[in-house]
Amino acid sequence: MRHAYTPTLPELQAFVQAAETGSTTRAAAALGLTQSAVSRSLNSLEARLGVRLFHRVRQRLILSDAGRAMLPEAGRILADLDAAALTVMSFGGHSEVLRIAALPTFGAVWLIPRLRRFAAGAPDVTFDMTATLEPVDFDRAPVDLAVLRGPPRPGLRTAVLVPERLVVVAAPRLLGEGPLEDADLARLPLLQQATRPNLWLDWFLDAGMDPITILRGARFEQFGMVLAAARAGMGAALVPEVLVGADLAGGALRLASRRSMPGRWPYALSWPERSEERASFRAFRDWLVTEAEG
């Protein structure tokens, strides 16, 4: 709902340009308008708000205290509007957009390489994908489905994609001839995952070892960073097996232990009931579940 005091788009554009250039003439040139049109917009904006936004000093415009307070938000509004327009333009030629939120490394390693196969059979559908480490609030976020780990959440539908199994990997030069026993593994730098800080603790407790002395090594926020550090030889990484297939096949990493450990929660789709109203969502959900089973 627009109120009488809400600025119009031409008024905001004139205000921001005049504030940045200090001149209605230069603002007009930047906007492709006449100087009188910019002046009218500034006058109408000040009348609408009931405050002076500029001091006129020797043909220059100097922001008042009110103008300085308004400028950051006015600039942000225009930038957000431009960003929204560019987002919509990027969907050109597609009648359907599926908005996905996914764990960053799982999304990059497992999900994105599969999207092309779905797109080949659904040319009218495109994707808007964002990364998240946190549960998605579907009531507030413009998202159709999420690919995450964690307990089921009330009110959401779910479908399991991949059970999690954790393995230890390291660069070949750290391992010698083969996988290590846990006592030898504990002497390596152990790379830490910041959002799952108990992984190594659980690993060594599962082996019956005292973990007090082993929680050392560089700390990273995402599994993608942990894997990059492991490839660089910075230490051993305890990571989901589903993320390291290409590294193991290509020789960049090797298994550092013969053991593995199940994760507590699988990678799963979750979505609100409203998403099921869209045929494109139902087709993608069913395809992705079948893809995971294969």
CORKARA-V589492 format. One record per residue. N is the residue number from 1. OMEGA is omega in whole degrees, -180 to 180 (* if undefined). Layout:
n;omega
N;OMEGA
N;OMEGA
//
This chain:
n;omega
1;-179
2;178
3;-178
4;-178
5;-179
6;-179
7;173
8;179
9;178
10;178
11;178
12;180
13;179
14;-180
15;-177
16;-180
17;179
18;178
19;-178
20;-176
21;-178
22;-175
23;175
24;179
25;180
26;176
27;179
28;180
29;-180
30;-177
31;-177
32;-179
33;173
34;179
35;-179
36;178
37;178
38;179
39;179
40;180
41;179
42;180
43;-179
44;178
45;179
46;178
47;-179
48;-176
49;-180
50;179
51;173
52;179
53;-179
54;163
55;178
56;-176
57;176
58;177
59;174
60;177
61;179
62;-178
63;171
64;176
65;178
66;179
67;178
68;179
69;-176
70;-170
71;-178
72;-179
73;178
74;178
75;179
76;179
77;179
78;178
79;178
80;178
81;176
82;-180
83;179
84;179
85;179
86;178
87;180
88;180
89;-179
90;178
91;-174
92;179
93;179
94;-179
95;-178
96;176
97;174
98;-177
99;-172
100;169
101;-175
102;170
103;-169
104;-176
105;177
106;178
107;-177
108;-172
109;-173
110;-171
111;-173
112;179
113;-180
114;-174
115;-178
116;-178
117;176
118;-177
119;-180
120;179
121;-179
122;-173
123;180
124;-177
125;172
126;-174
127;171
128;-169
129;178
130;179
131;177
132;172
133;-175
134;174
135;-177
136;173
137;-175
138;177
139;-177
140;-175
141;178
142;-174
143;178
144;180
145;179
146;174
147;-171
148;169
149;175
150;-179
151;175
152;-179
153;-179
154;176
155;-180
156;173
157;-178
158;174
159;-179
160;175
161;-174
162;171
163;-179
164;171
165;-174
166;178
167;177
168;180
169;177
170;175
171;-176
172;-176
173;178
174;-167
175;-177
176;-172
177;-175
178;179
179;-175
180;167
181;-175
182;179
183;177
184;178
185;-177
186;180
187;176
188;167
189;-177
190;-175
191;-174
192;174
193;-168
194;-176
195;175
196;-169
197;-176
198;-175
199;-179
200;176
201;180
202;-179
203;-176
204;172
205;178
206;178
207;-179
208;-178
209;174
210;-175
211;-171
212;-173
213;-171
214;-175
215;180
216;-178
217;-178
218;-174
219;-177
220;-173
221;-172
222;177
223;177
224;177
225;178
226;-180
227;178
228;178
229;178
230;178
231;-179
232;178
233;-178
234;-180
235;179
236;-178
237;175
238;-167
239;175
240;-178
241;-177
242;-177
243;-170
244;-178
245;-178
246;179
247;179
248;-180
249;-178
250;178
251;178
252;177
253;174
254;175
255;-179
256;179
257;176
258;-180
259;167
260;-175
261;178
262;172
263;-176
264;-175
265;176
266;167
267;-173
268;169
269;168
270;-177
271;176
272;-178
273;-177
274;-179
275;-177
276;177
277;-175
278;-180
279;-179
280;177
281;-178
282;179
283;-179
284;179
285;-178
286;179
287;-176
288;177
289;177
290;178
291;180
292;-180
293;-180
294;*
//
